[in-house]
Amino acid sequence: MTAYSYSDMEIKSEFDKNSSYTAKDIKVLEGLEPVRKRPSMYIGSTDERGLHHLINEVVDNCIDEAMAGYCTNIEIIIHTDGSISISDNGRGIPVDIHEKYGKPAVEVVMTILHSGGKFDKNVYKVSGGLHGVGIHVVNALSEWLEVMIKRNGKVYIQRYETGKPANELTVIGEATGTGTNIRFKPDNTIFETVKFSYETIINRARELSFLHPYIAIHVKDERSNKEEVFHHEGGIVELVDYLTTGNVPLHKPIYINGSREECVVEIAMKYVTDRESEEILSFVNSINTVDGGTHVTGFRSSLTKTFISYGIKNKIFKESDGISGEDVRNGLTAVISTKVIDPQFEGQTKAKLGNSAVRGVVESITSEMLYTYMEEHPADATKILNKIKINFEVREAVKRAKEQELAKRKSLLEGTLLPWKLADCSERDPSKTELFIVEGDSAGGSAKQGRMRSFQAILPLKGKILNIEKATADRIFNSDEIKALISTIGTSTQETFDISKLRYNRIIIMTDADVDGSHIITLLLTFFFRYMKPLVENGHIFIAQPPLYRISKGKETVYCYSDDEKNQQVAKYGDNVAIQRYKGLGEMNPHQLWETTMDPAKRLIIKMVIEDAIEADRLFSILMGSKVDERRKYIEEHASEVRNLDV
């Protein structure tokens, strides 16, 4: 099986490439007025995430040019004045006069909502920006925006301020080649922050470079002189290897591809031996469909049927075994990338694909090519099927152990079988409650005494929980600490996860501010990411920030959360300052713990969010997995960034 058969450059021939792209191709639906008044309706929020959504909208236009077969290079530059520029070597936005509006087509595209080439399927067969609001919204929410276009052998430029043209489209010189450069500065009267994150930008660039192997994406930050170029000719096959960097592979990646019914399908998959969870990333026209959809359903269904069918035929499975989809996917990492002419997404966020026909296309292509792969690679097929059989046997053993444990404790415990060491709260509305997961019995005792019993619950954990990246499923689910976590939170895990059964709106990890505390946080986050991922995705996981110092002089007392803050306070108070360094939560009395770390009116807590699922998955595998060499390499490369290190 070839490592690469379909490329973005070939999609233009798959979908009958049409080279014309002029003013008449720009279709207009309606105006732009509401954008500045209600920006969140268009970009989701006005915080850092909404700010970076502006970049994504412009970059997605470059990617659409690439998928149409016209763009091979994209450059993103963060400038020192707070602006950002994004350029490509595509066809360039049309500059001829639009027949209906009597304006240059670029001005129509920039100033009238729901105008653009995406509405005409002769121009863009496949596109992620289907709603036609992207570049208009960027313009409307910018203090200023400048567009420079290379087209027709000339260079055109026009400037806009708060979404309105500041001058006419002007020719400023001659050009070689074609392309578009858009530079804009976000409006600080609209956004909570206008500071771009280099890490956020390169994470998205890396993701796109895997999905589009014939594009080079160059990111440069003039503020720090950092720059990187992303170009992954191996495509999603290389992405699967990247995701499993810290794991032990069972075989080389399997690559599946095909097209029918105006849908192109690419799948890369690999099993690892040292992870008991599944990780499936899915994309539609470069959009990360984090909630899956019909393409993922088709893949999962086909995967289960094909492996079971082949396993029974080759006498590795019995029809009576009862092997499930969970058994088939345990230890699997897969990337599904589909390109669909008219994708229907569920919701404005485009997080879930709804096209029913896509399921059948993905299912049939996966079934045919996976079966062929196993016929051509019987050794790999046997390895995978034996792993699936072991997964089944382990699951059955865990199920029996759970049943025995439940039966044993049923007569002793009431109701929901909550762990005996949980100090629950009296409030029964989950939206109003929070759970503190506390390191050790000493800190747990102080937290129980200092908490607000009406809405705060305390679960002390004894020491460090298992590293689930290295442990087998039976060890994980027989661990007393993990069983306590699962029963307390209430949602169950993985396939049986049900967020409607969540017992606490906030789950707050509260540990000592030292190396051991950092390790416990990492272990817990790894467990949540692998087994209760929706809790992280939906913003239910937090990390408490206990103070490092107590500074007092006379009757005045302040708490400091960093060395810099401590030094500032000591300088402020001068001589005769008493400094107490907290080595752990147990050193605080209940009142101090409440006042500094648990009181919602005063405390500092950090919400855990997944900005980049690909990089998060890879880092958990590297840092918590069994490949020591990969972990050492990562630590050496990032040593200058480390504050607390525990290996």
ZIDA-V179073 format. One line per field, one symbol per residue. phi: phi as a letter, one per 40 degrees, with the letter a starting at -180 (. if undefined). psi: psi as a letter, one per 20 degrees, with the letter a starting at -180 (. if undefined). A space follows every 10 residues. Layout:
# ZIDA-V179073
phi->???
psi->???
This chain:
# ZIDA-V179073
phi->.ccabbbccc cdccbfdbcc abdccccbba cbdccccbcc cbbgabcccc dccdcdcccc ccccccccgb bbbbbbbccc cgcabbbabc cgcdbcccdc cgbddccccc bbcgbicccb cccbcbaccc cgbdcccdcc bbcaabbbbb afgbbbaabb bfgbccaccb cbicbbgbib bbbabdcccb ccabcccccc ccccccdccc cbcbbbbbbb bccbgcaabb abccgccccc cccbdcbccc acdcbbaiaa ffabbbbbaa cbcbacbbab bbbbfgcccc cghccccccc ccdccccccc ccdcgcbbdc cgcbcccccc gcbabbbbbb cbcbccgccf cacbccccdc cccccccccc ccdcccbccc dcdccccccc dccccccccc cccccccccd ccbbgcfccc cccccccbcd cbbabccbcg cccccccccc ccccbbbbbc bcgccdcccb cccccccbcc cccccccccg cgbfcccbcc cccbcbbbcb bccacccccc dccccccccc bbddccccgc bbbcbcccbb bbagccbbbb bacccccccc cccgcfccbb cccacccccd ccccccbbcd cbcbbbccbb cacccccccc cccbcccccc cccccccbdc ccbbbbb
psi->pqhpgprhhi hhhhkmpoiq nahiioppgr aigighhmhh hhjgrjahgh gihgghgghh hghhhghiji pipppppoqi jirqqpqrkb ippqirppgh ikrqhhhghh ioqkqriiio iigogpqhmh ikifhggggh jqgqpppppo qkjrpqqqqq pliqpirqpq piaqqparrp pppqoqoiig qhqkoqoggg ghghggghhh hnijppoppp oihikqqqpp oniibighgg hghkgjroqh rqqpppqrqq lkppppppqq qqikpjrqoo pqqoliponh jcahhggggg gggggggggh hghjkhrqhi hkprhgghip jppqppoqop gmqoqoqhik ippiohhhgh gggggggghg ggghhhmhgg gggghhgggg ggggghgggg gggggghhih ihqrdjlqqh ipnrrhpioh ijrqpooqoq hghhgghhhi rohhipqpoq qobprqoihi qrhhggijph ghhggghghi iardhjpoii jpiphpoopo rqlaggghgg gggghggghh hlhhhghjki pqpqnqqhqo pqocippqpp jrhghghghg hghcrlpppp opirhiiqrg ghgghhihoh ihrpqpppqn hohghggghg gghiainggh ggggghhkhi ipgppo.
